[in-house]
Amino acid sequence: MKRTRILAFVILIFFLLNGLIFANEDADVYVIPINSEITKATYNFLNDSLNRIVNNSPKAIIFEIDTYGGLISEAEKIKNLIIGLEIPTISFVNNKAESAGVLITIAAEKVVMAESSTIGSAETIPNTEKVLSMWRSFLRDVAQLRGRDEKIVEAMADKDIYIEGLSERGKLLNLTGREALEYGVCDLISNDYHEMLSYFNVSYNNIVKINESIELKAAKFLSSSFMSTLLLTLGFVGLVVELFTPGFGIGGTISIISFGLFFAGNILVGNSQWTSLAVFVTGLILLVIEA
């Protein structure tokens, strides 16, 4: 009787483990977009998405990249997020990975580039020796970790690095998808999720796309470098017009809307806090009183 119970227990454990194994084999692959300007909002979106996804035990995560770059500080944080994952990761450059996008791209274990895509032109702004040296060390470290050619990756950031037959003297390196494949910067040219997952021997159940919310997209647009400058300019011009115009008119309306959109976008993406808005409003009130 005792032996029967032990045998039944062992069989039960076997089926439970078997179920877990098969459940893992049927796990999903998630696709997370990294597009537009790399800002704090990009990092917050990725961090929140990864925290939710990891609990589902995914078979792999594809980071679909299409960016001209952005903030180095946020790119470094995103790089650390990707490297810290204990899940197979794939960077899929769907169009372009420029500037800060280069670091994010090579942070994944595998790199896939779409047809007619490019990667490179990763010089910092400002490109002082101190900043550039730090940025090159980031790129070199990740290239060594992932087995990429560190000199090629560094040549994307420093125009003083010359690679005969590949780069031009005094020019930043930018590679097409085919060139990236030839020189080992990427592993595959493909536009199809199923093809790349099959190539890397990833078995999966479904491909799940994670999309940015409309609120986040609007906030990222409003907090972008171009829009922030435009909104601040309109806000101050409207304020000056209002101060020199009797009564309350179109200048004040434009000023309020512009400043409101500027702070709303930056607060939503995490670039600013409500205290900043309070101090700014207090300053405007004092200016009006003084006028």
C-alpha positions as CSV (number, residue, x, y, z in Angstrom):
1,M,0.0,0.0,0.0
2,K,2.8,2.4,0.9
3,R,4.6,1.6,-2.4
4,T,1.4,2.3,-4.3
5,R,1.1,5.7,-2.7
6,I,4.7,6.6,-3.4
7,L,4.3,5.5,-7.0
8,A,1.1,7.5,-7.4
9,F,2.9,10.6,-5.9
10,V,5.8,10.2,-8.3
11,I,3.4,9.9,-11.3
12,L,1.5,13.0,-10.1
13,I,4.8,15.0,-9.8
14,F,5.8,13.8,-13.3
15,F,2.5,15.0,-14.9
16,L,2.7,18.3,-13.1
17,L,6.3,18.9,-14.3
18,N,5.3,17.8,-17.7
19,G,2.5,20.3,-17.7
20,L,4.8,23.0,-16.7
21,I,7.2,22.1,-19.5
22,F,4.5,22.0,-22.1
23,A,3.1,25.3,-20.8
24,N,6.5,26.9,-21.2
25,E,6.8,25.6,-24.7
26,D,3.4,27.2,-25.6
27,A,4.4,30.5,-24.1
28,D,4.1,33.7,-26.1
29,V,6.6,36.0,-27.7
30,Y,6.1,39.7,-27.0
31,V,6.9,42.6,-29.4
32,I,7.7,45.9,-27.7
33,P,8.1,49.1,-29.9
34,I,11.0,51.5,-29.4
35,N,10.3,54.4,-31.7
36,S,10.5,58.2,-32.1
37,E,12.8,60.1,-29.7
38,I,14.4,58.2,-26.8
39,T,13.3,60.0,-23.7
40,K,12.4,59.2,-20.1
41,A,8.9,58.3,-21.4
42,T,10.5,55.5,-23.5
43,Y,12.3,54.1,-20.5
44,N,9.1,54.3,-18.3
45,F,7.1,52.5,-21.0
46,L,9.6,49.7,-21.5
47,N,10.1,49.3,-17.7
48,D,6.3,49.0,-17.1
49,S,5.8,46.7,-20.1
50,L,8.7,44.4,-19.1
51,N,7.4,44.2,-15.5
52,R,4.1,42.9,-16.8
53,I,5.5,40.6,-19.4
54,V,8.1,38.8,-17.3
55,N,5.3,37.5,-15.0
56,N,3.9,35.6,-18.1
57,S,7.2,33.7,-18.6
58,P,7.6,34.6,-22.3
59,K,9.7,32.5,-24.7
60,A,11.3,35.7,-26.1
61,I,11.0,39.4,-26.4
62,I,11.4,41.3,-29.7
63,F,12.3,45.0,-29.4
64,E,11.1,46.6,-32.6
65,I,13.3,49.7,-33.1
66,D,12.7,52.7,-35.4
67,T,14.4,55.8,-33.9
68,Y,16.8,58.7,-34.7
69,G,18.0,58.5,-31.1
70,G,17.6,60.7,-28.1
71,L,18.9,61.0,-24.6
72,I,22.1,59.0,-23.7
73,S,21.1,58.7,-20.1
74,E,17.8,57.0,-21.0
75,A,19.4,54.8,-23.6
76,E,21.9,53.6,-21.0
77,K,19.0,52.7,-18.6
78,I,17.1,50.9,-21.4
79,K,20.3,49.0,-22.3
80,N,20.6,47.9,-18.6
81,L,17.0,46.7,-18.7
82,I,17.5,44.6,-21.8
83,I,20.8,43.1,-20.6
84,G,19.3,42.3,-17.2
85,L,16.6,40.1,-18.7
86,E,16.9,36.3,-18.3
87,I,14.7,35.8,-21.4
88,P,15.9,35.5,-25.0
89,T,16.0,39.0,-26.5
90,I,15.9,40.1,-30.2
91,S,16.4,43.6,-31.5
92,F,14.5,44.1,-34.8
93,V,15.6,47.3,-36.6
94,N,12.5,48.2,-38.6
95,N,13.7,51.1,-40.7
96,K,16.5,52.8,-38.6
97,A,18.5,52.6,-35.4
98,E,20.5,55.9,-35.3
99,S,22.4,57.6,-32.5
100,A,21.2,56.3,-29.1
101,G,19.3,53.6,-30.9
102,V,22.6,51.8,-31.7
103,L,23.3,51.1,-28.0
104,I,19.7,49.8,-27.5
105,T,20.0,47.6,-30.6
106,I,23.2,45.8,-29.7
107,A,22.1,45.3,-26.1
108,A,19.9,42.4,-27.2
109,E,21.3,38.9,-27.7
110,K,20.3,38.7,-31.4
111,V,19.9,41.5,-33.9
112,V,17.7,41.4,-37.0
113,M,17.4,44.2,-39.6
114,A,14.6,44.7,-42.0
115,E,15.2,45.2,-45.7
116,S,16.3,48.8,-46.5
117,S,17.1,49.5,-42.8
118,T,20.1,51.3,-41.4
119,I,22.1,51.5,-38.2
120,G,24.8,54.0,-37.1
121,S,25.5,57.7,-36.9
122,A,25.8,57.6,-33.1
123,E,27.8,60.7,-32.4
124,T,26.9,62.5,-29.2
125,I,25.7,66.1,-28.9
126,P,27.7,67.8,-27.6
127,N,30.6,65.7,-28.9
128,T,33.1,66.9,-26.3
129,E,36.0,64.5,-25.5
130,K,34.6,63.7,-22.1
131,V,31.1,62.8,-23.3
132,L,32.2,61.0,-26.4
133,S,34.8,58.9,-24.4
134,M,32.0,57.8,-22.0
135,W,29.6,57.0,-24.8
136,R,32.2,55.0,-26.7
137,S,32.9,53.0,-23.5
138,F,29.1,52.2,-23.3
139,L,29.1,51.0,-26.9
140,R,32.4,49.1,-26.6
141,D,31.3,47.3,-23.4
142,V,28.0,46.1,-24.9
143,A,29.7,45.1,-28.2
144,Q,32.2,42.9,-26.2
145,L,29.4,41.4,-24.2
146,R,27.3,40.4,-27.2
147,G,30.2,39.4,-29.4
148,R,30.0,42.3,-31.9
149,D,32.9,44.0,-33.6
150,E,33.7,46.8,-31.1
151,K,35.7,48.8,-33.6
152,I,32.8,48.9,-36.1
153,V,30.4,49.9,-33.4
154,E,32.7,52.6,-32.1
155,A,33.2,54.0,-35.6
156,M,29.5,54.7,-35.6
157,A,30.1,57.2,-32.8
158,D,33.5,58.6,-33.5
159,K,34.4,60.0,-36.9
160,D,38.1,59.8,-36.1
161,I,38.0,56.0,-36.2
162,Y,38.8,54.8,-39.7
163,I,38.1,51.3,-41.0
164,E,39.7,50.6,-44.4
165,G,37.1,49.5,-47.0
166,L,34.2,50.3,-44.7
167,S,34.2,53.8,-43.4
168,E,35.4,57.2,-44.8
169,R,38.0,59.3,-43.0
170,G,36.3,62.0,-40.9
171,K,32.8,60.5,-41.4
172,L,30.6,58.6,-39.0
173,L,29.9,55.0,-40.0
174,N,26.3,54.1,-41.0
175,L,25.6,50.6,-42.2
176,T,22.8,49.2,-44.3
177,G,21.1,46.0,-43.3
178,R,23.2,44.0,-45.8
179,E,26.5,45.6,-44.6
180,A,25.5,45.0,-41.0
181,L,25.0,41.3,-41.8
182,E,28.3,41.0,-43.7
183,Y,30.3,42.6,-40.8
184,G,28.5,40.7,-38.0
185,V,26.6,43.7,-36.5
186,C,23.3,41.8,-37.2
187,D,22.4,38.1,-37.5
188,L,19.6,38.1,-40.0
189,I,17.8,40.2,-42.6
190,S,14.1,39.7,-42.3
191,N,10.8,41.6,-42.1
192,D,8.8,38.7,-40.7
193,Y,8.5,37.8,-37.0
194,H,7.8,34.1,-37.7
195,E,10.9,33.9,-39.9
196,M,13.3,35.4,-37.4
197,L,11.9,33.3,-34.5
198,S,12.2,30.1,-36.6
199,Y,15.8,31.1,-37.5
200,F,16.7,31.4,-33.8
201,N,14.8,28.2,-33.0
202,V,12.3,29.9,-30.7
203,S,9.1,27.8,-30.2
204,Y,6.1,29.8,-29.2
205,N,2.3,29.9,-29.1
206,N,1.4,33.5,-30.1
207,I,3.1,36.7,-31.0
208,V,1.7,39.5,-28.8
209,K,2.3,43.1,-29.7
210,I,2.5,45.7,-26.9
211,N,1.2,49.1,-28.1
212,E,1.8,52.5,-26.6
213,S,-1.4,54.2,-25.2
214,I,-2.8,57.2,-27.0
215,E,-2.0,59.3,-23.9
216,L,1.6,58.2,-24.0
217,K,2.0,58.9,-27.7
218,A,0.5,62.4,-27.2
219,A,2.8,63.1,-24.2
220,K,5.9,61.9,-26.1
221,F,5.0,64.2,-29.0
222,L,4.4,67.2,-26.8
223,S,7.6,66.6,-24.8
224,S,9.8,66.1,-27.8
225,S,12.6,68.6,-28.3
226,F,10.9,70.3,-31.3
227,M,7.5,70.6,-29.7
228,S,8.8,71.7,-26.3
229,T,10.8,74.6,-27.9
230,L,7.8,75.6,-30.1
231,L,5.3,75.6,-27.1
232,L,7.6,77.6,-24.9
233,T,8.2,80.1,-27.7
234,L,4.5,80.5,-28.3
235,G,3.8,80.7,-24.6
236,F,6.2,83.6,-24.0
237,V,5.3,85.5,-27.1
238,G,1.6,85.2,-26.1
239,L,2.4,86.4,-22.6
240,V,4.3,89.4,-23.9
241,V,1.5,90.3,-26.3
242,E,-1.0,90.0,-23.5
243,L,0.9,92.2,-21.1
244,F,1.0,95.0,-23.6
245,T,-2.6,94.6,-24.7
246,P,-5.6,96.0,-22.7
247,G,-7.9,93.3,-21.2
248,F,-7.6,89.6,-21.8
249,G,-7.3,88.5,-25.4
250,I,-5.8,86.0,-27.9
251,G,-2.3,86.5,-26.6
252,G,-3.2,85.3,-23.1
253,T,-5.2,82.4,-24.5
254,I,-2.3,81.2,-26.7
255,S,0.0,81.6,-23.7
256,I,-2.1,79.5,-21.4
257,I,-2.7,76.7,-23.9
258,S,1.0,76.6,-24.9
259,F,2.3,76.5,-21.4
260,G,-0.5,74.0,-20.4
261,L,0.5,71.6,-23.2
262,F,4.2,71.9,-22.4
263,F,3.8,71.1,-18.8
264,A,1.1,68.4,-19.4
265,G,3.4,66.5,-21.8
266,N,6.5,66.7,-19.6
267,I,4.6,65.7,-16.4
268,L,3.0,62.7,-18.1
269,V,6.3,61.4,-19.4
270,G,8.1,62.0,-16.1
271,N,10.4,64.9,-17.2
272,S,8.8,67.3,-14.7
273,Q,6.7,67.3,-11.5
274,W,3.7,69.3,-10.4
275,T,6.0,71.4,-8.1
276,S,7.7,72.8,-11.3
277,L,4.3,73.8,-12.6
278,A,3.4,75.4,-9.3
279,V,6.6,77.5,-9.2
280,F,6.1,78.5,-12.8
281,V,2.5,79.6,-12.3
282,T,3.6,81.6,-9.2
283,G,6.3,83.3,-11.2
284,L,3.7,84.3,-13.9
285,I,1.3,85.7,-11.3
286,L,4.1,87.8,-9.8
287,L,5.0,89.1,-13.3
288,V,1.4,90.1,-14.0
289,I,1.2,91.9,-10.6
290,E,4.5,93.7,-11.4
291,A,3.2,94.7,-14.8
